[in-house]
Amino acid sequence: LEDAQKQIEQLVTASFSTSQKLGYVFSQVTEKVDPTKQSGVINYIGLENIKSNTGNLVNFFESDYQDIKSAKTKFSIGNLLYGKLRPNLNKVYLAELNGICSTDILVFSIDNASLVKFYCHYLLCQQFNDEVLKGVSGQQLPRTSYKKMEQIVIPVPQGQELTDVITKIKLIETQIANAEKVIAGSAERKEAILNKHLK
C-alpha cells in the first residue's frame, strides 16, 4: 500500500506542460446550511471523519440535524474537501455523497471530472502540503484559507497527458483496493486456520 501511494505521488508531481494558480482552477463552495431550520438526518463530515494522508472517511454515520449546532458548508458529489485547520494533518476527501461539513473544511469545485480525480491525489502529496504550510497562520490553532491557497501554483495536466496519468492512477487504485480486501479478510482467514488446526 505504501509503495502504491508513492507511485501515485510520483505521477501527480511529475512535470506537466501547464501550471496555473489554484484560484484559476478551483472554485470555492461557500453555500451554508442552518441545521436548526432543517429536520431529519444529513451526511455530516467533520475533520475527525477524514483520515490523514489517505483521502478516506472514518467513523462516518448520518447525523440528525438537531445534533448539529451551527451553520455548515454544503458540499456535493465530486467536490473536494480540504481541512484548513491544522493543515499539517493533510486531510483531503473527494466527496462520494452529498451533505454538509464543518466550517474548518474548505469545499472546492472543479468542472472537469478527470481533473478532480487528479487533484484528489495531488492535494495529498507532500509537495502541495509544504506549499500550504508556508501560508499557515495561528500558533495554537494553525490554519490556512482559500485566499492563501488560491495563490499556490499547481500543475494542470491537459489532453493526452491528463488521460495517461488518470489511466495509471486508476490501475494503481485497483491494486490498492485489492490489497485492502486482503487485509480486511486476514482476521477471518486467521480464525479459520486456527479453528481448523486447534479442533
Secondary structure as UniProt FT lines:
FT   HELIX           2..12
FT   STRAND          19..21
FT   HELIX           22..25
FT   STRAND          27..28
FT   STRAND          32..33
FT   HELIX           35..37
FT   STRAND          41..45
FT   HELIX           47..49
FT   TURN            52..54
FT   STRAND          62..64
FT   HELIX           65..67
FT   STRAND          72..75
FT   TURN            77..78
FT   STRAND          80..83
FT   HELIX           87..89
FT   STRAND          92..94
FT   STRAND          99..101
FT   TURN            103..104
FT   STRAND          105..109
FT   HELIX           113..122
FT   TURN            123..124
FT   HELIX           126..133
FT   TURN            134..135
FT   HELIX           146..149
FT   TURN            150..151
FT   STRAND          153..155
FT   HELIX           159..198
//
